[in-house]
Amino acid sequence: MSRILEAKSGSTVVLMGNEAIVRGALEAHLSVATTYPGTPASEIGDTFAKVAGKAGIYFEYSTNEKVATEVAIGAAASGLRAMVSMKHVGVNVASDPLMTFAYTGTRGGFVLVTADDPSCHSSQNEQDNRFYALFGGFPLFEPSSPQECYDMAKKAFEVSEELGQPVMLRTTTRVAHVRGPVRVGEISVGPRKKEFVKEPTRFVTVPAVAKARHLILLENLSKAERLAEESEFNTVLKVNGGGKRGIITSSAAANYAVDAAKDLGLRVDLLKLGFSNPMPSKKVAEFLRSHDAVVVAEELEPVLEMQVRSLAQREGLSTKVFGKLDGYLPRVHEFDQAVVTSGFARAFSVQLDTPGRCELPQDLPTRPPVLCAGCPHSATYYAVNKATNKKALFASDIGCYTLGVAPPYSCADLLVCMGSSVGTAGGLSKVNDLPVIAFIGDSTFFHSGIPGLINAVHQGHRFLLMVLDNRTTAMTGHQPHPGSPRDPNNPAAIMLSIEDVVRGCGVKWVKVLDPYDTSATVEAVKEALAQDSVSVIIARRECALIAKRDEKGAIIRKHFVDQEVCKKCRTCVTKFQCPAISSIDKLQTIDPSLCAGCGVCAQVCPYKAIKEVE
Amino acid sequence: MVDVYLVGVGGQGIITAARIIGDAAILAGEKVLLSETHGMAQRGGSVICTARIGDRAGPLVPDMSADVILSLELLETLRAACKASKDTVVLSSTERLVPLSVSTQKMRYPSQQEVADKMSSLAKAVVMVDAAGLAAQAGSPISSNVVMVGALAGSGAAGIDTDRFEEAVKANIPRRLDENLKAFALGVEAGKAAKA
């Protein structure tokens, strides 16, 4: 990470797209950066966290994306440059302030980074956040490489300040998580202080102000379109000399389009839109006019295509347009070169030599992500299944613990978004007779679990909420949250007690326990489910990866299977799951290099065959 | 243009291996693009990285077009079979990390011979490297990723000088450098078999 700050002006360094965004922002007079972690955006915040102190900017991991956005708005409305970054679904959480901030506009440059995830590599949906740019009225930049991430991050601040509007920078997984060469410039951060000049007729959106500001937003978007017409990021590339056929593309799809056109030997002109909202309609109309047939190649939704088709109608153009709406390219999942190649071949009637299909060997053992050796969630799920005999409904949430959906635990029946376990448990409990258990992580609880809990208390819902408190935001890379014992970025951070918050919400039955103690957990779950109101168990045990990292040299109580005692019942793999335990040909063994020493398996074994190494 | 398709299991240092290759390419004056696919974090799942050296825009390696498959784990080598063609060099660690599905769903982990046979039927050359053993011999058992980067350098399949790779190892592995350089050198020797 040090290369972010150390890379000298004029040098070329290999950076990840997310890192390149940070470097660009640090060269663009940034003062404040905020985030809530989420893949594939997490490295933006993590990089800021590492360099903020040295660079002299303010950075925070906020409680959720809405709060992160609001903190950045406070700074930008004061006149300083601010960046807020999040994954695509985070923008749903942040959309409330964003939609109206587009009306007030901004004084200091404001850049929202949204990282979309086509193919749902690590997400619950693959929504296309370019619609937010159209919906809210945000000028939009879509980089396709680390160099463009850097260039566009810088440009986005300039455009934002020139227009007085918040600007959106949208990456996807194959842009954010790609590493490539970036030529960097001089770091130049903004000031730490700026006095807010009061202007309620702009910044206080009572109805009269909002009505007036909506007109100004539209005027500013017209100005933005003029900037897009002239933008160096909206250019035509001639592939194989160019020709009368064209491609309109953006973001990661532009990369596959270039490679596909080159490899197919297509003589085409490729209009790449890096500053894609507002769409530069003069430039696009001219491109349509000067080509006979145009393919619109973009991942996910036909955002450009719909605008291109409507523009062609408005301009009375008869250029043939191909895209998703007529089935030449798919509307789901990420593209690759093969997908784009086949679309181009069909649209432009090119014969493809189809190579033989590759046959992957059948029945390869799968290797999905699993809960780690020593993971406290594993112990919790084992105990919950033992207490309920699996006769319960499980509302799950977003985090490592979602992996509990897999056997042997099968502890997830309903999951939609961050914080949803608490609200959905309330609905489930109203219409079902089975007991209902909601699982939520500590970071997710602070993010958006609290309003659901207040509702449950107030409405008299009856379910058990288990806060799986591993003291960190584990899934996205161990970022701190309001309940974490430490925040390396902010030593003065005040740690909030989850049990105090839960009691403050009005919950009467609250228990804090160590999930490594399985019998205590089983008893607590039974007792909690006997309550006639909402009950809360806080299963508290530090993430095993952090424990391993922080306690180097500490004695780990490794365990082994005593084969003389083992009855080969396989309970340790059918009721429990640990990467250190394997069971091959009825021989159960524990890999000492993986064993984290939690001792839960020793409690799981009905014959006491799992013992501590002397 | 050389496409390297790297596979392994979360925690094996595959992303570091990709970064070393990326830096070596830059040191050699080449363009390079690296990508990583690791799904829900590094919780023991399959991890894929790509390193595309040369003038490419897209980071992903299409099926049947990898120039090199560099694998840190035996089963993952087999899972990468669809990226191989008659021009592919396969450099595979013989290390076995048995996934839970073998225990819980009674799936069968393939033998080293089966993996070698299948890959040989698809690729130009297959070199099996005892990366874990060589790393231990070098005094840093966790450095099998560096051994395999060495094997890539030694194979000559990336079209980049071994010295550039060594410089890149130094830039990316700050700790236990001597042991890692030894691991790299042992890998270089092992990789030379691909030229035979």
Chai-1 contact restraints between the chains, C-beta under 6 A:
chainA,res_idxA,chainB,res_idxB,connection_type,confidence,min_distance_angstrom,max_distance_angstrom,comment,restraint_id
A,V14,B,G22,contact,1.0,0.0,6.0,A-B,restraint_1
A,V14,B,I26,contact,1.0,0.0,6.0,A-B,restraint_2
A,H121,B,G39,contact,1.0,0.0,6.0,A-B,restraint_3
A,S122,B,G39,contact,1.0,0.0,6.0,A-B,restraint_4
A,S122,B,M40,contact,1.0,0.0,6.0,A-B,restraint_5
A,R174,B,P59,contact,1.0,0.0,6.0,A-B,restraint_6
A,H177,B,E36,contact,1.0,0.0,6.0,A-B,restraint_7
A,V178,B,S35,contact,1.0,0.0,6.0,A-B,restraint_8
A,V178,B,P59,contact,1.0,0.0,6.0,A-B,restraint_9
A,R179,B,G22,contact,1.0,0.0,6.0,A-B,restraint_10
A,R179,B,L34,contact,1.0,0.0,6.0,A-B,restraint_11
A,G180,B,L33,contact,1.0,0.0,6.0,A-B,restraint_12
A,N255,B,A57,contact,1.0,0.0,6.0,A-B,restraint_13
A,N255,B,G58,contact,1.0,0.0,6.0,A-B,restraint_14
A,Y256,B,G58,contact,1.0,0.0,6.0,A-B,restraint_15
A,V258,B,A57,contact,1.0,0.0,6.0,A-B,restraint_16
A,D259,B,A57,contact,1.0,0.0,6.0,A-B,restraint_17
A,D259,B,G58,contact,1.0,0.0,6.0,A-B,restraint_18
A,D336,B,L60,contact,1.0,0.0,6.0,A-B,restraint_19
A,Q337,B,G58,contact,1.0,0.0,6.0,A-B,restraint_20
A,Q337,B,P62,contact,1.0,0.0,6.0,A-B,restraint_21
A,A338,B,P62,contact,1.0,0.0,6.0,A-B,restraint_22
A,P355,B,M64,contact,1.0,0.0,6.0,A-B,restraint_23
A,C358,B,D63,contact,1.0,0.0,6.0,A-B,restraint_24
A,C358,B,M64,contact,1.0,0.0,6.0,A-B,restraint_25
A,C358,B,C82,contact,1.0,0.0,6.0,A-B,restraint_26
A,L360,B,A81,contact,1.0,0.0,6.0,A-B,restraint_27
A,L360,B,C82,contact,1.0,0.0,6.0,A-B,restraint_28
A,P361,B,L78,contact,1.0,0.0,6.0,A-B,restraint_29
A,L364,B,R79,contact,1.0,0.0,6.0,A-B,restraint_30
A,P365,B,P99,contact,1.0,0.0,6.0,A-B,restraint_31
A,P365,B,S101,contact,1.0,0.0,6.0,A-B,restraint_32
A,P365,B,V102,contact,1.0,0.0,6.0,A-B,restraint_33
A,P365,B,M107,contact,1.0,0.0,6.0,A-B,restraint_34
A,P365,B,Y109,contact,1.0,0.0,6.0,A-B,restraint_35
A,T366,B,S101,contact,1.0,0.0,6.0,A-B,restraint_36
A,R367,B,G45,contact,1.0,0.0,6.0,A-B,restraint_37
A,R367,B,S46,contact,1.0,0.0,6.0,A-B,restraint_38
A,R367,B,P99,contact,1.0,0.0,6.0,A-B,restraint_39
A,P368,B,G45,contact,1.0,0.0,6.0,A-B,restraint_40
A,P369,B,G39,contact,1.0,0.0,6.0,A-B,restraint_41
A,P369,B,M40,contact,1.0,0.0,6.0,A-B,restraint_42
A,P369,B,R43,contact,1.0,0.0,6.0,A-B,restraint_43
A,P369,B,G45,contact,1.0,0.0,6.0,A-B,restraint_44
A,V370,B,R43,contact,1.0,0.0,6.0,A-B,restraint_45
A,V370,B,G44,contact,1.0,0.0,6.0,A-B,restraint_46
A,V370,B,L100,contact,1.0,0.0,6.0,A-B,restraint_47
A,M475,B,A41,contact,1.0,0.0,6.0,A-B,restraint_48
A,V573,B,S103,contact,1.0,0.0,6.0,A-B,restraint_49
A,V573,B,T104,contact,1.0,0.0,6.0,A-B,restraint_50
A,P579,B,G44,contact,1.0,0.0,6.0,A-B,restraint_51
A,S582,B,V98,contact,1.0,0.0,6.0,A-B,restraint_52
A,S582,B,S103,contact,1.0,0.0,6.0,A-B,restraint_53
A,S583,B,S103,contact,1.0,0.0,6.0,A-B,restraint_54
